């Protein structure tokens, strides 16, 4: 009885740990604040300071740390693979000596110098795999860093709380200034080293997730 109670307690504890939701927001995708303006005693005496953001003859496209730009998600991938192999081989060998020195060979009514070998092999294999993904929408991100060549490291996330749970989109990567359109948008296909995550938490996400015991039986740790 004590053993049964211990097992039930262990299963309850593990199931409780398995239902802990991930945080709605990831600190790694937190917005980057713009650089603070240089104080009067630290500036170089010029009328226009580069950190004050005075734009007289330039467009409003994001190009500094902390600026916001909008990423248009237009991800669509399709992949398929099919392979088939078939082999066949048949072989027959027959060897017989009926006469030796002009007379028949026979031992107890049988010819010991006669032999035959036959063999047959067949193999057939077939495999197919396909995958398709589509992700569309918009997400605004901030510039986290401007590289020496002018390219910008961007990152950001969007969290939507709908009814029974949260849906989140996270994106990070490197954007070239020339790929930012005049309306301050950039296509997700133009982002280098892109990392795009779409997921959720809550009741709907939990209903689509396997339990910890089922995941254990599907893992490489299960030897059977």
N, C-alpha and C positions, 0 to 999 in steps of 0.2 A: 504493500500500500504506500509506503514511504517513497519507494522508487517511482511508482506511478505519479504521485504528487510532484516529485522532483522533475519528472519529464514534462508534465503539464505546465509547471512554473517556467521551465526553460523555454518551451515553445511559446508561451505567452510573452515572455520577455523579448525573445527574438522577433516575434511578430510585431510587438510594439516598436522595436527599433526600426523595423522595415517600413513602418508607416510614417516616419518622420519626413516632412516635406522639405525640399531644398529651399534656400532663401529665395524670395521673389526677385531680389536685385543682387547682382554680382558686383562686389567692390572693384574688380578688375576693369569693369566697363563704366565706372563712374565718370561723369563729365569732368573735363579739365578746365580749370578756371583760367581766364586770360591773365597775362602778365600785368602786374600793377604798374601804373605810371611812375616814372622817376620823379622824385621830389625836386623842388626848385633848387635846393642847394647842391644837388647831385647832377643836374643836367649840364650840357655843354654850352649853354648860352644861346642856342639857336631858337628861332621863333617856333619852328615846327619840330616836334619831337616824334621819333618813329613809334613810340609806344602809346601815344595819345590817340591814334586812330583817326586823324584828320585826313579825309579823302576828298580832294578837289578834282582830280583828273583821272581817277581810277574807278573801276567797277566795284560792285559790292560783293563779289565772289569771295568766299572764305579763303584765307591764305595765312592767317596768323594763329598761334596757339590760343585755344579757347573759342575760336570762331566756329559757327555752326553751319553745316551743309547737309543736304538731304540726299540720301541714297535711294535710288529706285531699284527695287529688287526685281530682277528679270531672269531669275535662274531657271533653267530647264535643261535637264540631262536625260539622255536615253542611251542605254547600253544593252547589247545583246551578244550572245556567244553560243555557237552550236558546234558540236563535234560528233563525228560518227566514224567508227572503225570496224572493219569486218575482215577476217582472215580465215583461210581454209587450206588444209593440206591433207592429201591422201597418198599413201605409200604402200607398195606391194613388192616383196622380194621372194623369189622362188629359186631354189638350188636343188639339183638332183643328178646323181650319177647312177645310171642304170646298168652299165656294162664295165667290167674291169678285166683286162686281158682276154677280151673276146667272149666273156661269159657273164651272165647276170649275177648281181650282188644280192645275197639274201641271207638273213640271220633269223632263224625261227620264223621264216615266212615273211619277214619285213626287210625293207631296204634301209640300212642305217645311214646311208650317204644322201638321204633326201631331207631337205629342210625348207621351210617357208616362213616368212615374216610379213605381217601387214599392220598398218597403223593409220589412224585418222585423227585429225585435230581440227577443231572449229572454235572461233572466237568472234564475238560480236559485242560491240560497245556503243552506247549512244548517250549524249549529254547535251543539255541546253540550259541557258541561264539568261534572264532579262531583268532590267531594272529601269524605272522611269521616275523622275522627280521634277516637281514644278513648285516654284515659290515666287509669288508676286506681291507687291505692296511697296510702301515707303517707310523709311525710318530716318530720323534726323540724328546725326552724330556730331561730336566735337573733335577738333584737331588737338591731338595730344602732344605732337612734336613736329617741328619742321626740320627736315634733314638738310645737310649742307648743299645738296643739289636742288633744293626747292620742293622735293616731294614731301608729302604730308602723311604722317601716321594718324589715322582716325580710329575712333572706337565709340561705341554707344549701344544703348539697349532701349527697348520699348516694352512696357509691361501693361497688359490689358486685363482688368478684373471683370470677368463676365460670369454672372450667375453663380455657378458651382465651383469656380476656380480661377486661376490666373493663366494667361498665355503670354509668353515672352519671346522676343526676337533680339538676338545679340549679334553684333557684327564688328569686326576689326580688320584692318589691312592698311595698305599704302596706296595713296592717290596722287596722280600727277596733276599739277595745276592746270595743264592744258586740257585735261579730261573733264574739268568742272565747267558745265554749261553756263551761259549768262544768267539763267534763273537760279543759279547756285545749287544745281543738282548734278549727280554723277551716277552712272549706271553701275550696278554691282559687278557686271562683267568687266569693268575697267579697273577694278580694285585688285592690286597685286597682293599675293600672300593672304587672300581673303579667308576669314574664319567666320562662318555664318552658322548660328545656332537657333533653332526653333524648337520650343518645348513648352511644357506647361506643368502646373501643379494644382492639386485639389481633387475633387471627387471624380471628375471625368478622366483625369490623368491616372488616378489610382486604379480605376476600373479597367484601363488598358495596359496595366503593368502586371507582370507575373509576380506571384508571391515568392518569398525568399526560398522556400523549399523547392518550388518548381524550377527556379533559377539554378539551384544547386544541382538538381538532376540533369540539367542541360549544360552544365559547366564541365570543363575538362577534369575537374576534381573527381567527378563520378566515374569510376573505372569500368562500368558495365554499359 
